[in-house]
Amino acid sequence: MRYDENFEKLCEALEGPGAFLVVESQGRVNAMTIGWAQAGVIWGQPVMTVLVRPSRYTHRLLEKAKHFSVCVPRRGELKKELAFCGSRSGRDHDKIRACGLKVAEGRDGVKYLEGCGLVYLCEVCGRTELRDGAVAEPALGRYYPDPADLHTLYFGRIISAESSA
Ligand SMILES: Cc1cc2nc3c(=O)[nH]c(=O)nc-3n(C[C@H](O)[C@H](O)[C@H](O)COP(=O)(O)O)c2cc1C
């Protein structure tokens, strides 16, 4: 599919139970639940941007990763798994295994989770850190009580977007 098809399904998941951000790096594949992401056009190419706090294990992996995938479960599916991957850290658990999820390999060897309705495979093409002063109120006070935990934005060129019913 084109990367901009099914945009409403991506947003419905992000506004609701979340989607999986899957990263392979340092010999590990980890899945973390995300609620914040953007899909659009930057630098003349389709880009998925994900926002990850430095406190996440995923952040450590992304610092060295070449790719990531965003895997969106079908409506109402994998809710327990999303809750688990959004509350436990890959530092302490092999979350994918604990959830009984299966990892598959897509284009360019990018890892993703089987059983999701939408899968975006992305090649990391940039990163930037939110700095002090970058975020206005009320989001600043609401989301950043700890000024050391401002999100890093990772930009991923969307190399493949697939949907399955
Ligand atoms: C619905 C939901 C959405 C979330 N969205 C994000 C997000 O966009 N960015 C982020 O840094 N953490 C987000 N989190 C928190 C992480 O998923 C959580 O801290 C997770 O345990 C980190 O896993 P890791 O240490 O294996 O990377 C979200 C959690 C939930 C439940």
The ligand as an SDF file (V2000), in Angstrom:
LIG
                    3D

 31 33  0  0  0  0  0  0  0  0999 V2000
   -0.2390    3.4180   25.2690 C   0  0  0  0  0  0  0  0  0  0  0  0
    1.2160    3.7490   25.5710 C   0  0  0  0  0  0  0  0  0  0  0  0
    1.8890    4.6370   24.7530 C   0  0  0  0  0  0  0  0  0  0  0  0
    3.2370    4.9570   25.0160 C   0  0  0  0  0  0  0  0  0  0  0  0
    3.8890    5.8360   24.1730 N   0  0  0  0  0  0  0  0  0  0  0  0
    5.2030    6.1040   24.3670 C   0  0  0  0  0  0  0  0  0  0  0  0
    5.9020    6.9480   23.4420 C   0  0  0  0  0  0  0  0  0  0  0  0
    5.3740    7.3880   22.4040 O   0  0  0  0  0  0  0  0  0  0  0  0
    7.2050    7.2510   23.7300 N   0  0  0  0  0  0  0  0  0  0  0  0
    7.8460    6.7690   24.8540 C   0  0  0  0  0  0  0  0  0  0  0  0
    9.0280    7.0830   25.0660 O   0  0  0  0  0  0  0  0  0  0  0  0
    7.2010    5.9400   25.7260 N   0  0  0  0  0  0  0  0  0  0  0  0
    5.9120    5.5760   25.5000 C   0  0  0  0  0  0  0  0  0  0  0  0
    5.2560    4.7220   26.3460 N   0  0  0  0  0  0  0  0  0  0  0  0
    5.9760    4.1170   27.4770 C   0  0  0  0  0  0  0  0  0  0  0  0
    6.8490    2.9160   27.0670 C   0  0  0  0  0  0  0  0  0  0  0  0
    6.1460    2.0250   26.2090 O   0  0  0  0  0  0  0  0  0  0  0  0
    7.2980    2.1460   28.3390 C   0  0  0  0  0  0  0  0  0  0  0  0
    8.0530    2.9850   29.1630 O   0  0  0  0  0  0  0  0  0  0  0  0
    8.0610    0.8670   28.0120 C   0  0  0  0  0  0  0  0  0  0  0  0
    8.1000    0.0810   29.1850 O   0  0  0  0  0  0  0  0  0  0  0  0
    9.4890    1.1290   27.5280 C   0  0  0  0  0  0  0  0  0  0  0  0
   10.0380   -0.1020   27.1320 O   0  0  0  0  0  0  0  0  0  0  0  0
   11.5980   -0.3150   26.9030 P   0  0  0  0  0  0  0  0  0  0  0  0
   12.3150    0.0670   28.2060 O   0  0  0  0  0  0  0  0  0  0  0  0
   11.7240   -1.8050   26.6080 O   0  0  0  0  0  0  0  0  0  0  0  0
   12.0110    0.5360   25.7650 O   0  0  0  0  0  0  0  0  0  0  0  0
    3.9210    4.3740   26.1160 C   0  0  0  0  0  0  0  0  0  0  0  0
    3.2340    3.4700   26.9360 C   0  0  0  0  0  0  0  0  0  0  0  0
    1.8970    3.1440   26.6620 C   0  0  0  0  0  0  0  0  0  0  0  0
    1.1820    2.1430   27.5410 C   0  0  0  0  0  0  0  0  0  0  0  0
  1  2  1  0
  2  3  1  0
  2 30  2  0
  3  4  2  0
  4  5  1  0
  4 28  1  0
  5  6  2  0
  6  7  1  0
  6 13  1  0
  7  8  2  0
  7  9  1  0
  9 10  1  0
 10 11  2  0
 10 12  1  0
 12 13  2  0
 13 14  1  0
 14 15  1  0
 14 28  1  0
 15 16  1  0
 16 17  1  0
 16 18  1  0
 18 19  1  0
 18 20  1  0
 20 21  1  0
 20 22  1  0
 22 23  1  0
 23 24  1  0
 24 25  2  0
 24 26  1  0
 24 27  1  0
 28 29  2  0
 29 30  1  0
 30 31  1  0
M  END
$$$$
